[in-house]
Amino acid sequence: MTATEAANLLPPTWHTLARFLYFTLLAVVTFYIVNQVRKPNAGVGRFFLWIMNLSHSSLTDWGLAHVDIETDFTILDVGFGDGGTIEKLATLTPTGKVYGVDYANGSVATSS
């Protein structure tokens, strides 16, 4: 039996348990954050909504500059996040209506 095989037969050390707990905690936190980005519903999710709105704002401005929007249009924003694009659309359609739908409760609560 080699030294490596013998080491594998030994009970786990505190170091091994600590590494296991570390990586388990890391996996749980990563899963939580990914779910908050996908469907925000808590403080962390609202933080990511804010970051996404900041990062997408210039792209939204660019896109809206390339679309003809009449002042009386009715517009639907699907997946509106924190409502930043809805606000921009509302200024472009003062006599129209702008609606938004989002399946994340955190997005709806943030934009209200």
C-alpha positions in Angstrom: 0.0 0.0 0.0 1.4 3.4 -1.0 1.4 6.4 1.3 -1.3 8.1 -0.7 -3.6 5.1 -0.4 -3.0 4.9 3.3 -3.8 8.7 3.6 -7.1 8.1 1.9 -8.0 5.5 4.5 -7.5 8.0 7.4 -10.5 9.9 8.8 -10.9 13.4 7.6 -8.9 16.1 9.3 -10.1 19.4 10.5 -8.4 21.0 7.5 -10.4 18.7 5.2 -13.7 19.5 7.0 -13.0 23.2 6.9 -12.3 23.1 3.2 -15.6 21.1 2.7 -17.5 23.7 4.7 -15.9 26.5 2.9 -16.7 25.2 -0.6 -20.2 24.2 0.5 -20.8 27.7 1.8 -19.4 29.2 -1.4 -21.7 27.1 -3.5 -24.8 28.1 -1.4 -23.9 31.8 -1.6 -23.2 31.6 -5.4 -26.6 29.8 -5.9 -28.3 32.5 -3.8 -26.7 35.4 -5.8 -27.4 33.8 -9.1 -31.1 33.4 -8.2 -31.3 37.0 -7.0 -29.9 38.2 -10.3 -32.4 36.0 -12.2 -35.4 36.8 -10.0 -34.7 39.5 -7.5 -36.9 39.5 -4.3 -34.7 40.7 -1.5 -32.2 43.4 -0.6 -29.4 41.7 -2.6 -31.6 41.4 -5.6 -32.6 45.0 -5.4 -28.9 45.9 -5.3 -28.4 43.9 -8.5 -31.4 45.6 -10.1 -29.7 49.0 -9.4 -26.4 47.8 -10.9 -28.1 46.3 -14.0 -30.1 49.6 -14.5 -26.8 51.6 -14.4 -25.0 49.3 -16.7 -27.9 49.0 -19.2 -28.9 52.7 -19.2 -26.5 53.8 -22.0 -27.6 50.9 -24.2 -31.2 51.7 -23.6 -30.6 55.3 -24.5 -28.9 54.2 -27.7 -31.7 51.9 -28.6 -34.4 54.5 -27.9 -32.6 57.0 -30.1 -33.0 54.6 -33.1 -36.7 54.0 -32.7 -39.5 56.4 -33.7 -41.9 56.7 -30.7 -45.0 58.8 -31.1 -46.3 60.9 -28.2 -49.5 58.8 -28.0 -48.1 55.3 -28.3 -49.0 52.5 -25.9 -45.9 50.5 -25.0 -45.3 47.3 -23.0 -41.9 46.8 -21.3 -41.4 43.1 -20.6 -39.0 42.4 -17.8 -38.7 46.0 -16.7 -36.3 45.5 -13.8 -36.3 48.5 -11.6 -38.4 50.6 -14.0 -35.7 52.8 -15.4 -36.7 52.1 -19.0 -40.4 52.7 -18.2 -39.5 56.2 -16.9 -37.6 57.0 -20.1 -40.5 55.7 -22.3 -43.0 57.7 -20.3 -41.1 60.9 -21.0 -41.2 60.0 -24.7 -45.0 59.3 -24.8 -46.5 62.0 -22.6 -50.1 61.4 -23.9 -49.6 57.7 -24.4 -49.4 54.8 -21.9 -46.5 52.7 -20.8 -47.0 49.3 -19.1 -44.5 47.0 -17.6 -44.6 43.3 -16.6 -42.0 41.4 -14.6 -42.2 38.0 -12.9 -39.9 39.0 -10.1 -41.7 40.5 -7.1 -38.6 42.4 -6.1 -38.6 44.2 -9.5 -42.3 45.2 -9.1 -41.7 46.4 -5.5 -38.6 48.4 -6.5 -40.2 50.1 -9.4 -43.4 51.1 -7.6 
